[in-house]
């Protein structure tokens, strides 16, 4: 995991972290409530906006051939 990546956090968790931090809650308190490390919470707060759209880069070819 490189710097800036949030890792395997669920999008809802990331949004909750950002919402609570924007409302003035401390990173340490958020980490305690969600049972996460302060570093993970800090990365979620500082990371660029999460991309909510799923995009497949290449459509894989079907292994069985065309449907008949």
C-alpha positions in Angstrom: 0.0 0.0 0.0 1.6 3.3 -1.1 1.2 6.6 0.6 -2.3 8.1 0.2 -4.1 4.8 -0.3 -6.7 4.0 2.2 -6.6 0.3 1.7 -9.4 -2.1 2.4 -11.8 0.3 4.2 -15.4 0.2 3.1 -16.6 3.4 1.5 -19.2 3.9 4.1 -16.5 3.8 6.8 -14.4 6.3 5.0 -17.4 8.6 4.6 -18.3 8.3 8.2 -14.7 9.1 9.3 -14.8 12.2 7.1 -18.2 13.3 8.3 -17.3 13.0 12.0 -14.0 14.8 11.4 -15.7 17.6 9.6 -18.1 18.0 12.5 -15.2 18.6 14.8 -14.6 15.2 16.4 -10.9 14.4 17.1 -9.0 11.7 15.1 -8.3 9.9 18.3 -11.9 9.8 19.3 -13.0 8.6 15.9 -10.3 5.8 16.0 -11.6 4.7 19.4 -15.2 4.6 18.4 -14.6 2.7 15.1 -11.9 0.4 16.6 -9.3 1.6 14.0 -5.8 2.9 14.4 -5.2 6.6 14.5 -3.0 6.2 11.4 -5.8 4.6 9.4 -8.2 7.4 10.4 -5.6 10.1 9.6 -5.1 8.5 6.1 -8.8 8.5 5.5 -9.1 12.1 6.5 -6.2 13.3 4.4 -6.8 11.1 1.3 -8.3 12.7 -1.8 -12.0 12.2 -2.4 -13.0 8.6 -2.8 -14.1 7.6 -6.2 -17.5 6.0 -5.9 -17.8 4.9 -9.5 -16.8 1.3 -10.6 -15.0 1.2 -13.9 -13.7 -1.9 -15.5 -10.6 -1.2 -17.6 -11.0 -4.1 -20.1 -14.0 -6.3 -20.7 -12.8 -9.9 -20.5 -13.6 -12.2 -23.3 -16.1 -15.0 -22.4 -14.4 -18.4 -22.0 -17.3 -20.4 -23.4 -17.8 -18.4 -26.6 -20.9 -16.5 -27.7 -24.3 -17.4 -26.2 -26.5 -19.4 -28.6 
